[in-house]
Amino acid sequence: MFEKTKKPQDDSEKVDKTKASTSTASIGPAVKINGRINSDEDLVIEGFVDGNLMSEAHEITVAVSGTLKADVKAKIVIVHGNVTGDVIGSERVIVSKSGKVVGNIDAPRVVLEDGAKFKGSIQMDPQSSSASPAASSKQSVSIDDSKETKTK
């Protein structure tokens, strides 16, 4: 009879441990930060950051409302908002259709969704991830998507 009450407590403890290992920090839309941010967990930026962001083993997401004037270095970087600065992803960088990056991107895998705005250069080195040995050459792409068409 007492054993049944102990098991649910053990299960809830397991859930709490899982939540702690996958926690996400958030910088809200009304928050402005000047300086350097180092994060040992996933980070979502909804506000404004001027400086440097680092989360080498985790993910940094710039929400649609987020604005960065910063260099960013993380395992995965996802941009839905605006980033002015260099973006380094040890695994990948994704710029969504609502995202804008003005700066250089360096990652083994880069995704620019249809509609994404990007001005800078891209360095892709598949060898830094678990890519095949056949893909051994370093690739470089430069894109300027800032030209606007004028109608008369």
GROMACS elastic network, one bead per residue, 0.5 to 0.9 nm:
[ bonds ]
;  ai    aj funct       b0    kb
    1     4     6  0.58215   500
    1     5     6  0.75262   500
    2     5     6  0.55851   500
    2     6     6  0.67291   500
    3     6     6  0.52305   500
    3     7     6  0.65661   500
    4     7     6  0.55404   500
    4     8     6  0.72497   500
    5     8     6  0.60456   500
    5     9     6  0.69680   500
    6     9     6  0.53179   500
    6    10     6  0.63920   500
    6    11     6  0.88960   500
    7    10     6  0.50572   500
    7    11     6  0.62795   500
    7    12     6  0.87130   500
    8    12     6  0.61630   500
    8    13     6  0.85791   500
    9    12     6  0.51515   500
    9    13     6  0.62373   500
    9    14     6  0.87695   500
   10    13     6  0.51187   500
   10    14     6  0.64389   500
   10    15     6  0.88995   500
   11    14     6  0.51156   500
   11    15     6  0.64405   500
   11    16     6  0.88126   500
   12    15     6  0.50355   500
   12    16     6  0.62459   500
   12    17     6  0.87004   500
   13    16     6  0.51029   500
   13    17     6  0.62995   500
   13    18     6  0.87111   500
   14    17     6  0.51797   500
   14    18     6  0.62990   500
   14    19     6  0.87481   500
   15    18     6  0.50741   500
   15    19     6  0.62263   500
   15    20     6  0.86907   500
   16    19     6  0.51045   500
   16    20     6  0.62562   500
   16    21     6  0.88310   500
   17    20     6  0.51492   500
   17    21     6  0.64471   500
   17    22     6  0.89517   500
   18    21     6  0.53003   500
   18    22     6  0.65157   500
   18    23     6  0.86731   500
   19    22     6  0.53306   500
   19    23     6  0.59080   500
   20    23     6  0.53054   500
   21    41     6  0.82537   500
   22    41     6  0.73713   500
   22    42     6  0.76460   500
   23    41     6  0.63544   500
   23    42     6  0.67135   500
   23    43     6  0.88905   500
   24    41     6  0.59212   500
   24    43     6  0.55291   500
   24    44     6  0.71846   500
   25    39     6  0.83809   500
   25    41     6  0.68378   500
   25    42     6  0.61743   500
   25    44     6  0.62664   500
   25    45     6  0.86583   500
   26    42     6  0.85483   500
   26    43     6  0.56993   500
   26    45     6  0.59803   500
   26    46     6  0.73330   500
   27    30     6  0.83033   500
   27    31     6  0.63033   500
   27    32     6  0.84078   500
   27    33     6  0.88567   500
   27    43     6  0.77738   500
   27    44     6  0.62642   500
   27    46     6  0.56530   500
   27    47     6  0.59120   500
   27    48     6  0.82727   500
   27    49     6  0.89455   500
   27    66     6  0.88634   500
   28    31     6  0.54123   500
   28    32     6  0.86501   500
   28    44     6  0.83608   500
   28    45     6  0.67597   500
   28    47     6  0.52660   500
   28    48     6  0.86980   500
   28    66     6  0.86849   500
   29    32     6  0.82320   500
   29    45     6  0.77970   500
   29    48     6  0.74385   500
   29    65     6  0.65624   500
   29    66     6  0.70019   500
   30    46     6  0.80116   500
   30    47     6  0.57735   500
   30    48     6  0.80449   500
   31    46     6  0.80100   500
   31    47     6  0.51224   500
   31    48     6  0.63826   500
   31    49     6  0.83701   500
   32    47     6  0.60340   500
   32    49     6  0.58707   500
   32    50     6  0.80247   500
   33    36     6  0.85872   500
   33    37     6  0.88859   500
   33    47     6  0.82511   500
   33    48     6  0.62395   500
   33    50     6  0.61988   500
   33    51     6  0.80152   500
   34    48     6  0.84751   500
   34    49     6  0.59420   500
   34    51     6  0.57638   500
   34    52     6  0.87841   500
   35    49     6  0.76875   500
   35    50     6  0.62266   500
   35    52     6  0.65125   500
   35    53     6  0.86719   500
   36    49     6  0.88831   500
   36    50     6  0.81935   500
   36    51     6  0.53822   500
   36    53     6  0.59823   500
   36    54     6  0.79878   500
   36    70     6  0.88972   500
   37    49     6  0.89879   500
   37    51     6  0.78533   500
   37    52     6  0.61416   500
   37    54     6  0.61428   500
   37    55     6  0.83647   500
   38    52     6  0.83482   500
   38    53     6  0.60745   500
   38    55     6  0.59083   500
   38    56     6  0.87781   500
   39    42     6  0.72461   500
   39    43     6  0.71481   500
   39    53     6  0.78999   500
   39    54     6  0.62046   500
   39    56     6  0.81583   500
   39    57     6  0.89305   500
   39    58     6  0.80043   500
   40    43     6  0.87691   500
   40    54     6  0.87018   500
   40    55     6  0.59934   500
   40    56     6  0.79580   500
   40    57     6  0.72023   500
   40    58     6  0.69299   500
   41    55     6  0.70667   500
   41    57     6  0.78430   500
   41    58     6  0.57608   500
   41    59     6  0.74804   500
   41    60     6  0.88526   500
   42    55     6  0.74493   500
   42    57     6  0.86545   500
   42    58     6  0.51899   500
   42    60     6  0.58902   500
   42    61     6  0.80358   500
   43    55     6  0.80022   500
   43    58     6  0.79220   500
   43    59     6  0.63248   500
   43    61     6  0.62405   500
   43    62     6  0.84946   500
   44    59     6  0.83851   500
   44    60     6  0.59246   500
   44    62     6  0.59348   500
   44    63     6  0.67326   500
   44    66     6  0.86566   500
   45    48     6  0.74758   500
   45    49     6  0.80301   500
   45    60     6  0.76240   500
   45    61     6  0.61724   500
   45    63     6  0.58276   500
   45    64     6  0.89819   500
   45    65     6  0.81418   500
   45    66     6  0.54566   500
   45    67     6  0.77833   500
   45    68     6  0.84090   500
   45    81     6  0.89978   500
   46    61     6  0.87118   500
   46    62     6  0.64636   500
   46    63     6  0.51482   500
   46    64     6  0.71311   500
   46    65     6  0.51813   500
   46    67     6  0.74288   500
   46    81     6  0.84030   500
   47    62     6  0.87521   500
   47    63     6  0.83542   500
   47    65     6  0.64864   500
   47    67     6  0.62788   500
   47    68     6  0.83304   500
   48    65     6  0.86197   500
   48    66     6  0.59565   500
   48    68     6  0.58273   500
   48    69     6  0.80036   500
   49    52     6  0.80658   500
   49    53     6  0.85126   500
   49    66     6  0.82411   500
   49    67     6  0.64959   500
   49    69     6  0.62239   500
   49    70     6  0.68963   500
   50    67     6  0.85598   500
   50    68     6  0.60086   500
   50    70     6  0.54522   500
   50    71     6  0.89807   500
   51    68     6  0.80163   500
   51    69     6  0.64054   500
   51    71     6  0.69625   500
   52    68     6  0.89025   500
   52    69     6  0.81839   500
   52    72     6  0.60907   500
   52    73     6  0.82997   500
   53    60     6  0.85411   500
   53    70     6  0.68270   500
   53    71     6  0.63159   500
   53    73     6  0.62956   500
   53    74     6  0.81114   500
   54    58     6  0.89712   500
   54    60     6  0.84724   500
   54    71     6  0.84412   500
   54    72     6  0.60435   500
   54    74     6  0.58762   500
   55    58     6  0.53429   500
   55    59     6  0.67897   500
   55    60     6  0.70702   500
   55    72     6  0.83507   500
   55    73     6  0.62737   500
   55    75     6  0.70272   500
   55    76     6  0.89220   500
   56    59     6  0.79804   500
   56    73     6  0.61793   500
   56    75     6  0.52261   500
   56    76     6  0.84554   500
   56    89     6  0.82158   500
   56    90     6  0.75090   500
   57    74     6  0.63993   500
   57    75     6  0.52590   500
   57    76     6  0.83982   500
   57    90     6  0.85510   500
   58    74     6  0.59587   500
   58    75     6  0.51936   500
   58    76     6  0.65896   500
   58    77     6  0.88243   500
   59    74     6  0.59345   500
   59    75     6  0.57077   500
   59    77     6  0.58257   500
   59    78     6  0.77301   500
   59    89     6  0.89605   500
   60    72     6  0.82957   500
   60    73     6  0.83931   500
   60    74     6  0.64051   500
   60    75     6  0.79989   500
   60    76     6  0.63680   500
   60    78     6  0.63616   500
   60    79     6  0.84406   500
   61    66     6  0.88922   500
   61    76     6  0.82531   500
   61    77     6  0.58798   500
   61    79     6  0.59502   500
   61    80     6  0.75516   500
   61    81     6  0.89296   500
   62    65     6  0.78327   500
   62    66     6  0.53523   500
   62    67     6  0.73079   500
   62    68     6  0.79511   500
   62    77     6  0.79605   500
   62    78     6  0.62182   500
   62    80     6  0.56050   500
   62    81     6  0.55500   500
   62    82     6  0.74766   500
   62    83     6  0.80395   500
   62    99     6  0.85402   500
   63    67     6  0.82516   500
   63    78     6  0.83840   500
   63    79     6  0.67649   500
   63    80     6  0.50451   500
   63    81     6  0.52680   500
   63    82     6  0.85372   500
   63    99     6  0.86945   500
   64    67     6  0.82831   500
   64    79     6  0.79069   500
   64    82     6  0.76020   500
   64    98     6  0.68698   500
   64    99     6  0.72151   500
   65    80     6  0.80864   500
   65    81     6  0.58368   500
   65    82     6  0.81514   500
   66    79     6  0.88074   500
   66    80     6  0.77971   500
   66    81     6  0.50961   500
   66    82     6  0.63765   500
   66    83     6  0.83324   500
   67    81     6  0.60973   500
   67    83     6  0.59467   500
   67    84     6  0.81575   500
   68    71     6  0.82262   500
   68    72     6  0.88108   500
   68    81     6  0.83585   500
   68    82     6  0.61792   500
   68    84     6  0.60422   500
   68    85     6  0.77165   500
   69    82     6  0.84297   500
   69    83     6  0.60575   500
   69    85     6  0.59896   500
   70    83     6  0.71482   500
   70    84     6  0.62567   500
   70    85     6  0.50564   500
   70    86     6  0.72916   500
   70    87     6  0.86303   500
   71    83     6  0.85113   500
   71    84     6  0.77391   500
   71    87     6  0.59196   500
   71    88     6  0.80447   500
   71   103     6  0.87931   500
   72    77     6  0.79401   500
   72    83     6  0.88911   500
   72    85     6  0.73610   500
   72    86     6  0.62775   500
   72    88     6  0.60575   500
   72    89     6  0.81710   500
   73    76     6  0.83851   500
   73    77     6  0.77426   500
   73    86     6  0.83761   500
   73    87     6  0.60906   500
   73    89     6  0.59294   500
   73    90     6  0.78495   500
   74    77     6  0.61288   500
   74    87     6  0.83931   500
   74    88     6  0.64772   500
   74    89     6  0.51580   500
   74    90     6  0.64010   500
   74    91     6  0.82256   500
   74    92     6  0.88502   500
   75    88     6  0.81336   500
   75    89     6  0.50710   500
   75    91     6  0.52056   500
   75    92     6  0.68892   500
   75    93     6  0.85598   500
   76    88     6  0.84624   500
   76    89     6  0.52603   500
   76    90     6  0.67608   500
   76    91     6  0.56769   500
   76    92     6  0.50964   500
   76    93     6  0.58059   500
   76    94     6  0.79739   500
   76   107     6  0.89877   500
   77    87     6  0.76170   500
   77    88     6  0.76835   500
   77    89     6  0.59491   500
   77    91     6  0.86376   500
   77    92     6  0.66248   500
   77    94     6  0.62550   500
   77    95     6  0.83424   500
   78    92     6  0.85235   500
   78    93     6  0.59404   500
   78    95     6  0.59977   500
   78    96     6  0.74583   500
   78    99     6  0.87427   500
   79    82     6  0.71445   500
   79    83     6  0.75108   500
   79    93     6  0.79660   500
   79    94     6  0.61653   500
   79    96     6  0.60683   500
   79    98     6  0.81124   500
   79    99     6  0.53009   500
   79   100     6  0.72572   500
   79   101     6  0.78527   500
   80    94     6  0.86703   500
   80    95     6  0.64492   500
   80    96     6  0.53686   500
   80    97     6  0.72697   500
   80    98     6  0.52473   500
   80   100     6  0.73612   500
   80   116     6  0.88007   500
   81    95     6  0.87651   500
   81    96     6  0.85119   500
   81    98     6  0.64502   500
   81   100     6  0.62261   500
   81   101     6  0.84816   500
   82    98     6  0.86934   500
   82    99     6  0.59468   500
   82   101     6  0.60755   500
   82   102     6  0.82388   500
   83    86     6  0.83305   500
   83    87     6  0.84235   500
   83    99     6  0.81055   500
   83   100     6  0.61807   500
   83   102     6  0.62991   500
   83   103     6  0.78748   500
   84    87     6  0.89345   500
   84   100     6  0.82745   500
   84   101     6  0.58941   500
   84   103     6  0.59311   500
   85   101     6  0.75286   500
   85   102     6  0.62385   500
   85   104     6  0.70545   500
   85   105     6  0.89698   500
   86   101     6  0.84954   500
   86   102     6  0.78432   500
   86   105     6  0.59784   500
   86   106     6  0.80169   500
   86   120     6  0.89055   500
   87    93     6  0.77614   500
   87   101     6  0.84845   500
   87   103     6  0.72361   500
   87   104     6  0.61773   500
   87   106     6  0.63580   500
   87   107     6  0.83412   500
   88    91     6  0.89467   500
   88    92     6  0.82662   500
   88    93     6  0.74638   500
   88   104     6  0.82428   500
   88   105     6  0.58581   500
   88   107     6  0.58949   500
   89    92     6  0.50102   500
   89    93     6  0.55433   500
   89   105     6  0.79308   500
   89   106     6  0.63431   500
   89   108     6  0.76112   500
   89   109     6  0.83293   500
   89   110     6  0.87343   500
   90    93     6  0.84784   500
   90   106     6  0.81275   500
   90   107     6  0.57429   500
   90   108     6  0.69041   500
   90   109     6  0.88051   500
   90   128     6  0.76771   500
   90   129     6  0.77297   500
   91   107     6  0.63260   500
   91   108     6  0.60605   500
   91   109     6  0.66372   500
   91   128     6  0.83420   500
   91   129     6  0.66385   500
   92   106     6  0.85741   500
   92   107     6  0.53979   500
   92   108     6  0.60277   500
   92   110     6  0.56636   500
   92   111     6  0.78846   500
   93   105     6  0.76265   500
   93   106     6  0.80287   500
   93   107     6  0.63614   500
   93   108     6  0.84157   500
   93   109     6  0.65113   500
   93   111     6  0.63201   500
   93   112     6  0.85133   500
   94    99     6  0.89371   500
   94   109     6  0.84654   500
   94   110     6  0.59044   500
   94   112     6  0.61245   500
   94   113     6  0.77257   500
   95    98     6  0.78491   500
   95    99     6  0.53963   500
   95   100     6  0.70623   500
   95   101     6  0.76069   500
   95   110     6  0.81072   500
   95   111     6  0.61618   500
   95   113     6  0.62070   500
   95   116     6  0.61472   500
   95   117     6  0.80379   500
   95   118     6  0.83539   500
   96   100     6  0.81514   500
   96   111     6  0.79617   500
   96   112     6  0.63715   500
   96   113     6  0.50551   500
   96   114     6  0.76721   500
   96   115     6  0.76405   500
   96   116     6  0.56375   500
   96   117     6  0.87239   500
   97   100     6  0.83218   500
   97   112     6  0.76386   500
   97   113     6  0.51746   500
   97   114     6  0.56306   500
   97   117     6  0.75995   500
   98   113     6  0.87328   500
   98   115     6  0.69434   500
   98   116     6  0.59141   500
   98   117     6  0.78628   500
   99   112     6  0.89454   500
   99   113     6  0.87511   500
   99   115     6  0.82503   500
   99   116     6  0.53612   500
   99   117     6  0.62688   500
   99   118     6  0.83144   500
  100   116     6  0.61024   500
  100   118     6  0.56729   500
  100   119     6  0.83479   500
  101   104     6  0.81444   500
  101   105     6  0.86172   500
  101   116     6  0.84142   500
  101   117     6  0.63394   500
  101   119     6  0.63904   500
  101   120     6  0.79305   500
  102   117     6  0.82344   500
  102   118     6  0.58557   500
  102   120     6  0.60206   500
  103   118     6  0.78532   500
  103   119     6  0.62296   500
  103   121     6  0.71044   500
  104   119     6  0.78358   500
  104   122     6  0.58550   500
  104   123     6  0.78606   500
  104   142     6  0.89347   500
  105   110     6  0.80480   500
  105   120     6  0.75112   500
  105   121     6  0.62725   500
  105   123     6  0.62322   500
  105   124     6  0.83385   500
  106   109     6  0.85942   500
  106   110     6  0.81608   500
  106   121     6  0.83948   500
  106   122     6  0.57796   500
  106   124     6  0.59890   500
  106   125     6  0.80727   500
  107   110     6  0.62811   500
  107   122     6  0.79354   500
  107   123     6  0.64671   500
  107   124     6  0.52661   500
  107   125     6  0.66852   500
  107   126     6  0.80419   500
  107   128     6  0.84493   500
  108   123     6  0.79007   500
  108   127     6  0.73889   500
  108   128     6  0.63846   500
  108   129     6  0.62034   500
  108   131     6  0.86957   500
  109   124     6  0.65388   500
  109   125     6  0.80538   500
  109   126     6  0.71259   500
  109   129     6  0.86378   500
  110   122     6  0.81401   500
  110   123     6  0.89929   500
  110   124     6  0.74863   500
  112   115     6  0.81433   500
  112   116     6  0.59939   500
  112   117     6  0.82690   500
  112   118     6  0.82427   500
  113   116     6  0.54757   500
  113   117     6  0.89810   500
  114   117     6  0.88967   500
  117   144     6  0.88944   500
  117   145     6  0.62711   500
  117   146     6  0.77234   500
  118   121     6  0.87796   500
  118   143     6  0.69546   500
  118   144     6  0.67116   500
  118   145     6  0.58073   500
  118   146     6  0.76598   500
  119   142     6  0.79574   500
  119   143     6  0.58314   500
  119   145     6  0.57984   500
  119   146     6  0.66875   500
  120   141     6  0.87475   500
  120   142     6  0.60066   500
  120   143     6  0.59557   500
  120   144     6  0.65121   500
  120   145     6  0.89411   500
  121   140     6  0.71939   500
  121   141     6  0.56877   500
  121   143     6  0.62469   500
  121   144     6  0.85599   500
  122   139     6  0.81389   500
  122   140     6  0.56603   500
  122   141     6  0.50553   500
  122   142     6  0.61165   500
  122   143     6  0.81319   500
  123   138     6  0.74921   500
  123   139     6  0.61011   500
  123   141     6  0.67517   500
  123   142     6  0.88625   500
  124   127     6  0.89548   500
  124   138     6  0.62669   500
  124   139     6  0.52776   500
  124   140     6  0.63881   500
  124   141     6  0.84044   500
  125   128     6  0.59385   500
  125   129     6  0.79217   500
  125   135     6  0.87395   500
  125   136     6  0.79369   500
  125   137     6  0.74691   500
  125   138     6  0.51401   500
  125   139     6  0.65218   500
  125   140     6  0.88247   500
  126   129     6  0.55985   500
  126   130     6  0.73935   500
  126   131     6  0.55122   500
  126   132     6  0.80603   500
  126   135     6  0.67018   500
  126   136     6  0.72246   500
  126   137     6  0.82795   500
  126   138     6  0.75439   500
  126   139     6  0.86524   500
  127   130     6  0.66870   500
  127   131     6  0.56946   500
  127   132     6  0.75561   500
  127   133     6  0.73773   500
  127   135     6  0.72766   500
  127   136     6  0.63493   500
  127   137     6  0.84845   500
  127   138     6  0.84584   500
  128   131     6  0.76906   500
  131   134     6  0.83232   500
  131   135     6  0.69887   500
  131   136     6  0.87400   500
  132   135     6  0.58530   500
  132   136     6  0.79361   500
  133   136     6  0.58202   500
  134   137     6  0.84871   500
  135   138     6  0.83349   500
  144   147     6  0.72773   500
  145   148     6  0.83516   500
